[in-house]
Amino acid sequence: MNKNKIKSYLRILAISLVITACKLPYVGRNVENTTVPDKFRNSQDSSSTDTTNTADIKWRDYFKDTLLTALIDSALHNNQELNITLQEIQIHKNEVRARKGEYLPFVGVGANAGVEKTARYTRDGASEAANDIMPGKPTPDILPNYMIGFNASWEIDIWGKLHKAKRAAFNRFLASVEGKNFMVTNLVSEIARTYYELLALDNQLAIVKQNIQIQSNALEIVNLQKQSAIVTELAVRRFEAEVYHTKSLQYEVQQQIVEAENKINFLVGRFPQHVNRSSVVFTNIKPDTTFVGIPSQLLENRRDIKEAELKLVAAKLDVKVAKAQFYPSLSLEAGVGFQAFNPTVLFKAPLSLLWGLVGNLMAPLINRNAIKAAYYSSNSKQIQAVYNYERAILNAYIEVSNQMANIQNLRKNYELKSKQVNALNESITISINLFKSAQADYMEVLFTQRDALESKFDLIETQKQRLIATINMYKALGGGWN
């Protein structure tokens, strides 16, 4: 009867284990959409399949200004945020090492010593009283105990749970590396953008100083004409106010230069100092022609997409690890060593030798809420990773499309503003000559000078935007990290 009961219990246990292993919660969406259009929307040639891609150019070859490349090189060594990210990579690398160690046997060595008083009216106490454990001597009431030995434990990875956890950690490590590469792309582009902003400010400051000189000369002419009773004091004050306005603008630009320099210094990881640069050639810099290739190249070149892809792989593995928690786990425990009540006989084998081997097969049966919650959470994180991956692809495509349109429109804008500046430069000379001959009033001269100043500022601003647009395109295509 007892044997039949035991068999019944074993059958119930076996059925429970099967149900535990097979009846799992619902798994949601885990298929990502990686399709991209065959071409970019703003491509001039709608049938183009040219795979030439600017992203393949290394940043040292893409930027021709040696002073700029020196700043970038210094930032890649000294930027604090980048160095923090490098430590994050080491943390993920250590996690891979820890996961790898989980599916290897754990072996330890230990020793202990103590004393024990066994009660007489117990099984152990009665056994000690009935047997002479110390030949020729009475058994003491208090016995010491000494032990030294090795113990080992090993979880047999029968479902691949531990290996999948290691692979998930390894993919997160690779994702952190790609995250660092994407940060390098951002850092390179940020320094280049700020560098060109600084060059633009230098040129704007030079234009302001030129206009101060022109306006000061015009003020002298008006003073002479006032003395000759050709104009009134009002004209003198208006010209004088315009000179003060332009001089105040000079200090605004100088403040912006200080802030741009310090932004570069911060990115480079150094205290405020002068930033070496060549500003005189700014207006003559021609933005490089960019080759966008085909949209599918973004999947390989954009490091944020690769990072999202690796995180998605890790999330899928996490779901499998969480699913394996419902299955029975098999572990082995073993130990071998010496134990005795007297240190003089501690290492006398085989009498003092002990060993043991135990196998455990365990499966969750009742109250599996924690395991279910972990499974549901890992599944939700996997779906998050899918959406994040799709968003990264969509964002990359839109960034390239935006910059393609931006580059085309800025090129046309620059051509028109150049013509505007040339026309207004000529009008300044014409207005002054007409004013000298009393054929134009002083307001026409003032407005012409102000319009010319604004148009020159706009031209410099447009040139800056053109250069920054090429940098943004280089970044959008996935260049700058290698």
C-alpha positions as CSV (number, residue, x, y, z in Angstrom):
1,M,0.0,0.0,0.0
2,N,2.8,2.4,0.9
3,K,4.5,1.6,-2.5
4,N,1.3,2.3,-4.3
5,K,0.9,5.7,-2.6
6,I,4.5,6.6,-3.4
7,K,3.9,5.7,-7.1
8,S,0.7,7.8,-7.1
9,Y,2.6,10.8,-5.6
10,L,5.3,10.4,-8.2
11,R,2.7,10.3,-11.0
12,I,1.1,13.5,-9.7
13,L,4.5,15.2,-9.4
14,A,5.4,14.2,-13.0
15,I,2.1,15.5,-14.4
16,S,2.6,18.7,-12.4
17,L,6.0,19.2,-13.9
18,V,4.7,18.6,-17.4
19,I,1.9,21.1,-16.9
20,T,4.4,23.6,-15.4
21,A,6.7,23.3,-18.4
22,C,4.0,23.5,-21.0
23,K,1.3,25.9,-19.8
24,L,2.9,29.3,-20.2
25,P,1.5,32.8,-20.4
26,Y,0.7,34.5,-23.7
27,V,3.7,36.0,-25.6
28,G,3.0,39.3,-27.4
29,R,4.5,40.8,-30.5
30,N,8.1,39.9,-31.2
31,V,8.5,40.5,-34.9
32,E,10.0,43.8,-36.0
33,N,9.5,45.7,-39.2
34,T,12.8,46.5,-40.9
35,T,11.6,47.5,-44.3
36,V,12.8,50.9,-45.6
37,P,12.0,52.7,-48.9
38,D,14.2,51.9,-51.9
39,K,15.3,55.5,-52.3
40,F,15.2,58.8,-50.3
41,R,12.2,61.0,-51.0
42,N,14.2,64.1,-51.8
43,S,16.7,62.3,-54.2
44,Q,17.1,64.3,-57.4
45,D,17.3,61.1,-59.4
46,S,14.3,59.0,-58.4
47,S,15.8,55.9,-60.1
48,S,19.2,56.2,-58.6
49,T,20.7,53.1,-57.0
50,D,24.2,54.4,-56.5
51,T,25.6,53.0,-53.2
52,T,28.4,55.6,-52.9
53,N,28.0,56.9,-49.4
54,T,29.7,59.8,-47.6
55,A,29.4,57.9,-44.3
56,D,32.2,55.6,-45.4
57,I,34.7,58.4,-45.2
58,K,36.6,58.6,-42.0
59,W,36.3,61.8,-40.1
60,R,40.0,62.6,-40.4
61,D,39.5,62.6,-44.2
62,Y,36.1,64.3,-44.2
63,F,37.3,67.4,-42.3
64,K,40.1,69.2,-44.2
65,D,40.8,71.8,-41.5
66,T,43.8,70.5,-39.5
67,L,42.9,72.8,-36.5
68,L,39.4,71.2,-36.4
69,T,40.7,67.7,-36.6
70,A,43.2,68.5,-33.8
71,L,40.2,69.5,-31.6
72,I,38.3,66.4,-32.4
73,D,41.2,64.2,-31.7
74,S,41.7,65.8,-28.3
75,A,38.0,65.4,-27.5
76,L,38.1,61.7,-28.2
77,H,40.8,61.3,-25.5
78,N,39.6,63.8,-22.9
79,N,35.8,64.2,-23.2
80,Q,34.4,63.3,-19.8
81,E,31.1,62.0,-21.1
82,L,32.8,59.7,-23.5
83,N,35.1,58.4,-20.8
84,I,32.1,57.7,-18.6
85,T,30.6,55.7,-21.5
86,L,33.8,53.7,-21.8
87,Q,33.4,52.7,-18.2
88,E,29.9,51.6,-18.9
89,I,31.3,49.3,-21.5
90,Q,33.6,47.8,-18.9
91,I,30.6,47.2,-16.6
92,H,28.7,45.4,-19.4
93,K,31.9,43.3,-20.1
94,N,32.1,42.3,-16.5
95,E,28.4,41.3,-16.6
96,V,29.2,38.9,-19.4
97,R,32.0,37.4,-17.4
98,A,29.6,37.0,-14.4
99,R,27.0,35.3,-16.6
100,K,29.6,33.0,-18.1
101,G,30.6,31.9,-14.6
102,E,27.0,31.0,-13.6
103,Y,26.9,27.9,-15.8
104,L,30.3,26.6,-14.6
105,P,30.7,24.5,-11.4
106,F,31.2,26.4,-8.2
107,V,33.9,24.9,-6.1
108,G,34.9,26.1,-2.6
109,V,37.1,25.0,0.3
110,G,36.3,25.5,4.0
111,A,37.2,24.5,7.5
112,N,35.4,24.8,10.8
113,A,35.8,23.8,14.4
114,G,33.4,23.7,17.3
115,V,32.1,21.8,20.3
116,E,28.8,20.0,21.0
117,K,27.0,18.7,24.1
118,T,24.5,15.9,23.1
119,A,21.6,15.2,25.4
120,R,21.7,11.7,26.9
121,Y,18.1,10.8,26.1
122,T,18.4,11.4,22.4
123,R,19.3,9.0,19.6
124,D,22.8,10.5,19.2
125,G,23.3,10.6,23.0
126,A,22.2,7.0,23.5
127,S,24.4,5.9,20.7
128,E,27.4,7.6,22.1
129,A,26.8,6.0,25.6
130,A,26.3,2.5,24.1
131,N,29.4,2.7,22.0
132,D,32.9,3.4,23.1
133,I,34.1,6.0,20.5
134,M,37.3,6.5,22.4
135,P,38.9,3.1,23.1
136,G,40.3,2.9,26.6
137,K,38.7,6.2,27.7
138,P,35.3,7.2,28.8
139,T,33.3,9.2,26.2
140,P,33.3,12.9,27.3
141,D,30.0,14.7,27.6
142,I,31.3,17.5,25.4
143,L,32.9,16.6,22.1
144,P,34.8,18.9,19.8
145,N,34.3,18.8,16.1
146,Y,36.9,19.6,13.4
147,M,36.3,19.5,9.6
148,I,38.0,20.6,6.5
149,G,37.0,19.8,2.9
150,F,35.8,20.9,-0.5
151,N,32.3,21.4,-1.7
152,A,31.0,21.9,-5.2
153,S,27.6,22.8,-6.8
154,W,26.6,22.9,-10.4
155,E,23.4,23.7,-12.1
156,I,23.0,21.6,-15.2
157,D,21.8,24.0,-17.9
158,I,19.4,21.5,-19.5
159,W,17.2,24.2,-21.0
160,G,20.0,26.5,-22.1
161,K,18.8,29.2,-19.6
162,L,22.2,30.2,-18.4
163,H,23.7,30.2,-21.8
164,K,21.0,32.4,-23.1
165,A,21.5,34.8,-20.2
166,K,25.2,35.0,-21.1
167,R,24.3,35.7,-24.7
168,A,21.9,38.4,-23.7
169,A,24.6,40.0,-21.5
170,F,27.1,39.8,-24.4
171,N,24.6,41.5,-26.8
172,R,24.2,44.3,-24.3
173,F,27.9,44.6,-24.1
174,L,28.0,44.9,-27.9
175,A,25.1,47.4,-27.7
176,S,27.1,49.5,-25.3
177,V,30.0,49.5,-27.7
178,E,27.7,50.7,-30.5
179,G,26.3,53.3,-28.1
180,K,29.8,54.6,-27.6
181,N,30.3,54.7,-31.3
182,F,27.1,56.7,-31.7
183,M,28.3,59.1,-29.0
184,V,31.6,59.5,-30.9
185,T,29.5,60.5,-34.0
186,N,27.6,63.1,-32.0
187,L,30.8,64.4,-30.4
188,V,32.6,64.8,-33.7
189,S,29.6,66.6,-35.3
190,E,29.0,68.8,-32.2
191,I,32.6,70.0,-32.2
192,A,32.6,70.6,-36.0
193,R,29.3,72.5,-35.7
194,T,30.5,74.7,-32.9
195,Y,33.8,75.3,-34.7
196,Y,32.0,76.6,-37.7
197,E,29.7,78.7,-35.5
198,L,32.9,80.2,-34.0
199,L,34.3,81.0,-37.5
200,A,31.0,82.6,-38.4
201,L,31.0,84.8,-35.3
202,D,34.6,85.9,-36.1
203,N,33.5,87.0,-39.5
204,Q,30.4,88.7,-38.2
205,L,32.6,90.6,-35.7
206,A,34.9,91.7,-38.6
207,I,31.9,93.0,-40.5
208,V,30.7,94.9,-37.5
209,K,34.1,96.6,-37.1
210,Q,34.1,97.5,-40.8
211,N,30.6,99.0,-40.5
212,I,31.7,101.0,-37.4
213,Q,34.5,102.5,-39.5
214,I,32.1,103.2,-42.4
215,Q,29.5,104.8,-40.1
216,S,32.2,106.8,-38.2
217,N,33.3,108.3,-41.5
218,A,29.8,109.1,-42.4
219,L,29.3,110.8,-39.1
220,E,32.3,113.0,-39.8
221,I,30.8,114.0,-43.1
222,V,27.5,114.9,-41.5
223,N,29.3,117.0,-38.8
224,L,31.1,118.9,-41.6
225,Q,27.8,119.4,-43.4
226,K,26.2,120.7,-40.2
227,Q,28.9,123.2,-39.8
228,S,28.1,124.3,-43.4
229,A,24.4,124.5,-42.5
230,I,23.6,121.8,-45.1
231,V,22.0,119.5,-42.5
232,T,20.6,119.9,-39.0
233,E,21.6,118.6,-35.6
234,L,19.0,115.9,-36.0
235,A,21.0,114.3,-38.8
236,V,24.1,114.3,-36.6
237,R,22.3,112.7,-33.7
238,R,20.8,110.0,-35.9
239,F,24.2,109.1,-37.4
240,E,25.7,109.1,-33.9
241,A,23.0,106.8,-32.6
242,E,23.6,104.4,-35.4
243,V,27.3,104.3,-34.6
244,Y,26.5,103.5,-30.9
245,H,24.1,100.8,-32.0
246,T,26.7,99.1,-34.1
247,K,29.3,99.3,-31.4
248,S,26.9,97.7,-28.9
249,L,26.4,94.9,-31.4
250,Q,30.1,94.3,-31.4
251,Y,30.0,93.4,-27.7
252,E,27.1,91.0,-28.2
253,V,29.1,89.1,-30.9
254,Q,32.2,89.1,-28.6
255,Q,30.1,87.4,-25.9
256,Q,28.8,84.8,-28.3
257,I,32.4,84.1,-29.3
258,V,33.4,83.6,-25.6
259,E,30.5,81.1,-25.1
260,A,31.3,79.2,-28.4
261,E,35.0,78.9,-27.4
262,N,34.1,77.6,-23.9
263,K,31.6,75.1,-25.4
264,I,34.5,73.7,-27.5
265,N,36.8,73.7,-24.4
266,F,34.1,71.8,-22.5
267,L,33.7,69.2,-25.2
268,V,37.5,68.9,-25.4
269,G,37.7,68.5,-21.6
270,R,39.8,71.5,-20.7
271,F,39.5,74.8,-18.9
272,P,38.6,77.9,-20.9
273,Q,41.3,79.1,-23.2
274,H,41.7,80.4,-26.7
275,V,40.7,78.1,-29.5
276,N,43.0,78.0,-32.4
277,R,41.1,78.5,-35.7
278,S,41.4,80.0,-39.2
279,S,38.5,82.4,-39.7
280,V,39.7,84.3,-42.8
281,V,38.9,81.5,-45.2
282,F,35.4,80.9,-43.8
283,T,33.5,82.6,-46.6
284,N,35.5,80.7,-49.2
285,I,34.8,77.3,-47.8
286,K,32.7,75.3,-50.2
287,P,30.5,72.6,-48.7
288,D,31.5,69.1,-49.9
289,T,29.2,67.2,-52.1
290,T,27.4,64.5,-50.1
291,F,26.5,61.1,-51.4
292,V,23.6,59.5,-49.6
293,G,23.7,56.0,-51.1
294,I,20.5,54.0,-50.6
295,P,18.3,53.9,-47.4
296,S,19.1,50.2,-46.6
297,Q,22.7,51.3,-45.9
298,L,21.5,53.1,-42.8
299,L,20.9,49.8,-41.1
300,E,24.7,49.1,-41.2
301,N,26.1,52.6,-40.9
302,R,24.0,54.2,-38.2
303,R,25.3,53.1,-34.8
304,D,22.1,53.9,-33.0
305,I,20.3,51.5,-35.2
306,K,22.9,48.8,-34.5
307,E,22.6,49.5,-30.8
308,A,18.8,49.2,-30.9
309,E,19.2,46.0,-32.9
310,L,21.5,44.4,-30.4
311,K,19.3,45.4,-27.5
312,L,16.4,43.8,-29.3
313,V,18.4,40.5,-29.6
314,A,19.2,40.7,-25.9
315,A,15.5,41.4,-25.0
316,K,14.4,38.3,-27.0
317,L,16.9,36.2,-25.2
318,D,15.7,37.6,-21.9
319,V,12.2,36.3,-22.8
320,K,13.6,32.8,-23.4
321,V,15.4,33.0,-20.0
322,A,12.3,34.0,-18.2
323,K,10.3,31.3,-20.0
324,A,12.9,28.7,-18.8
325,Q,12.1,29.6,-15.2
326,F,8.9,27.6,-15.5
327,Y,10.8,24.4,-16.4
328,P,12.4,22.1,-13.8
329,S,16.0,22.9,-12.8
330,L,18.6,20.2,-12.2
331,S,21.5,20.9,-9.9
332,L,24.2,18.7,-8.4
333,E,25.9,19.2,-5.0
334,A,29.0,17.3,-3.9
335,G,31.4,17.5,-1.0
336,V,34.5,15.7,0.2
337,G,36.7,16.2,3.2
338,F,37.8,15.1,6.7
339,Q,35.9,15.3,10.0
340,A,36.9,14.1,13.4
341,F,36.5,15.0,17.1
342,N,40.3,14.9,17.6
343,P,42.7,16.9,15.4
344,T,45.3,14.1,15.7
345,V,43.1,11.7,13.8
346,L,41.5,14.3,11.4
347,F,43.5,13.2,8.4
348,K,43.4,9.5,9.0
349,A,41.7,8.0,6.0
350,P,39.3,6.3,5.5
351,L,37.9,6.6,9.0
352,S,37.9,10.4,9.0
353,L,37.0,10.7,5.4
354,L,33.5,11.9,4.4
355,W,31.9,12.6,1.0
356,G,28.5,13.2,-0.4
357,L,26.7,13.6,-3.7
358,V,23.2,15.0,-4.1
359,G,21.1,15.7,-7.2
360,N,18.1,18.1,-7.0
361,L,15.3,18.4,-9.5
362,M,13.0,21.3,-8.7
363,A,10.2,23.0,-10.5
364,P,7.8,25.8,-9.5
365,L,4.3,24.4,-8.8
366,I,2.3,26.7,-6.6
367,N,2.5,30.5,-6.3
368,R,4.4,31.3,-9.4
369,N,3.4,34.9,-9.4
370,A,7.0,36.2,-9.2
371,I,8.0,34.0,-12.2
372,K,5.0,35.1,-14.2
373,A,5.6,38.8,-13.4
374,A,9.2,38.4,-14.6
375,Y,8.1,36.7,-17.7
376,Y,5.4,39.4,-18.5
377,S,8.0,42.1,-17.8
378,S,10.6,40.6,-20.1
379,N,8.0,40.2,-22.8
380,S,7.0,43.9,-22.5
381,K,10.6,45.0,-22.6
382,Q,11.0,42.9,-25.8
383,I,8.1,44.8,-27.4
384,Q,9.6,48.1,-26.3
385,A,12.9,47.0,-27.9
386,V,11.0,46.3,-31.2
387,Y,9.4,49.7,-31.2
388,N,12.7,51.4,-30.3
389,Y,14.4,49.6,-33.2
390,E,11.7,50.6,-35.6
391,R,11.8,54.2,-34.3
392,A,15.6,54.3,-34.8
393,I,15.3,53.3,-38.4
394,L,12.4,55.8,-39.1
395,N,14.3,58.6,-37.4
396,A,17.5,57.9,-39.4
397,Y,15.6,58.0,-42.7
398,I,13.8,61.2,-41.8
399,E,17.0,62.9,-40.7
400,V,18.7,62.1,-44.0
401,S,15.6,63.3,-46.0
402,N,15.5,66.6,-44.0
403,Q,19.2,67.3,-44.6
404,M,18.9,66.6,-48.3
405,A,16.2,69.2,-48.6
406,N,18.1,71.6,-46.3
407,I,21.3,71.4,-48.4
408,Q,19.4,72.1,-51.6
409,N,17.5,75.0,-50.2
410,L,20.4,76.6,-48.5
411,R,22.5,76.5,-51.7
412,K,19.8,78.5,-53.5
413,N,19.4,80.8,-50.5
414,Y,23.1,81.5,-50.4
415,E,23.2,82.4,-54.1
416,L,20.4,84.9,-53.7
417,K,21.8,86.5,-50.5
418,S,25.2,86.9,-52.2
419,K,23.5,88.9,-54.9
420,Q,21.7,90.9,-52.2
421,V,25.0,91.7,-50.4
422,N,26.6,92.9,-53.7
423,A,23.7,95.1,-54.5
424,L,23.6,96.7,-51.0
425,N,27.4,97.2,-51.0
426,E,27.1,99.2,-54.2
427,S,24.1,101.1,-52.8
428,I,26.2,102.3,-49.8
429,T,28.6,104.1,-52.0
430,I,25.8,105.4,-54.1
431,S,23.8,106.7,-51.1
432,I,26.8,108.5,-49.6
433,N,27.7,110.2,-52.9
434,L,24.1,111.3,-53.4
435,F,24.0,112.6,-49.8
436,K,27.2,114.6,-50.4
437,S,25.6,116.2,-53.4
438,A,22.3,116.8,-51.6
439,Q,20.4,114.4,-53.8
440,A,19.5,112.0,-51.0
441,D,18.7,112.7,-47.3
442,Y,20.5,111.1,-44.4
443,M,17.7,108.6,-43.6
444,E,18.4,106.9,-47.0
445,V,22.1,106.6,-46.1
446,L,21.2,105.2,-42.6
447,F,18.8,102.7,-43.9
448,T,21.1,101.6,-46.7
449,Q,24.0,101.0,-44.2
450,R,21.7,99.1,-41.8
451,D,20.3,96.9,-44.6
452,A,23.8,96.2,-45.8
453,L,25.0,95.2,-42.4
454,E,22.0,92.9,-41.9
455,S,22.5,91.3,-45.3
456,K,26.2,90.6,-44.6
457,F,25.2,89.0,-41.3
458,D,22.6,86.9,-43.1
459,L,25.1,85.8,-45.7
460,I,27.5,84.7,-43.0
461,E,24.7,82.9,-41.2
462,T,23.6,81.1,-44.4
463,Q,27.2,80.1,-45.0
464,K,27.4,78.7,-41.5
465,Q,24.1,76.8,-42.0
466,R,25.4,75.3,-45.2
467,L,28.5,74.0,-43.6
468,I,26.5,72.7,-40.6
469,A,24.0,71.0,-42.9
470,T,26.8,69.0,-44.5
471,I,28.0,68.0,-41.0
472,N,24.4,67.0,-40.0
473,M,24.1,65.0,-43.2
474,Y,27.4,63.2,-42.4
475,K,26.1,62.4,-39.0
476,A,22.6,61.4,-40.3
477,L,24.2,58.9,-42.7
478,G,26.2,57.3,-39.9
479,G,29.6,58.8,-40.5
480,G,32.1,60.1,-37.9
481,W,32.5,57.1,-35.6
482,N,35.2,55.2,-37.4
